[in-house]
Amino acid sequence: MRRIAASRVYINEKEFHTNHVVELFEHYVVNHYPLQGELPMTEWLGGTIVILNRKAYHTPKILSPEEIPHLSLQTLLNIAEHEDNE
């Protein structure tokens, strides 16, 4: 299992959390919860994580709630691919 945390995590277009942890198993989101202290084996990514179809997409930019409805799956995939290549 992989545990990541970010400044902002969007669960859907209207629900987001600040300083939140996302747990992944085989690239799928299995849990998420507030970051309440330093957790062992947690990667702090900062920026924003968007959860879509049980997958998590990360961008170093902190996205506002107004930006989320305009993101397409392709945009999220491009963001993830760009970060994988860095």
Secondary structure, DSSP 8 states (H G I E B T S, - for coil): -EEEEEEEEESSSS-EEEEEEEEEETTEEEEEEE--S--TTEEE--SEEEEETTEEEEESS---TTTGGG--HHHHHHHHHHHHT-
